[in-house]
């Protein structure tokens, strides 16, 4: 479990506390909440250690739990009219009854030489969203944003510009978690591809992770117009495992970089920077949540 406490000061986003511990055994099964009481107990203790009871909070559902569709809609539509039209069309694009899902949308960039604009429609089973909302409330937090992990990673990507090579256009971020591996690919900062898979058995250690990540990259190459990646960032709870970056670089022949987002984020003077820096590659989703949405 990774928890990040942030404050919004005139100078910008400031990290004022963090918590990172392994999840309670059996609390999550295939990235879904299986033992809400155990998870709520751990989260409550984490919040207490950070002094965060009663504050606003954000959380994300796994990428694999959400469905995303990019649609073309008339650019002149107001926000309310666009929401109304999408409400009528949702069942054509999402394979679940409308009363069983939560959905939202965001406008993307206008389409060149067209009266239409791209709209990103995202939906998730209501039970997944409500389980996370209830988890935050059980820990004394006020839920204001429930996002999707790959969108949080996309926002956090902007904080890695200091590590990005000048020639890199197609950039992959592999999030190596305790239970899953998520591959997100950006094209000039825009989300191009995402896929979230359970981790293979890890009895072979780092080499098993290297092989699984290499297979995920091959899957991307085979299922997209791009058969290359200019740079690979490694993030997530296990990103700093000894030998992972070097093993991936050798196996994939790519420039492999462990994500260091804190260079672009202020840290409160009361917080020891060294312990935080040691785990920063596992904070990318949390930081992406912190900088996302208008609810903050």
Secondary structure, 3 states (H helix, E strand, C coil): CEEEEEEEECCEEEEEEEEECCCCCCCEECCEECCHHHHHHHHHHHHHHHCCCCCEEEEEECHHHEEEEEEEEECCCCHHHHHHHHHHHHHHHCCCCHHHEEEEEEEEEECCCCCEEEEEEEEEEHHHHHHHHHHHHHCCCEEEEEEEHHHHHHHHHHHHHHHCCCCCCEEEEEEECCCEEEEEEEECCEEEEEEEEECCCCCCCHHHHHHHHHHHHHHHHHHCCCCCCCEEEEECCCCCCCCHHHHHHHHHCCCEEECCHHHHCEECCCCCHHHHHHCHHHCHHHHHHHCCCCCC
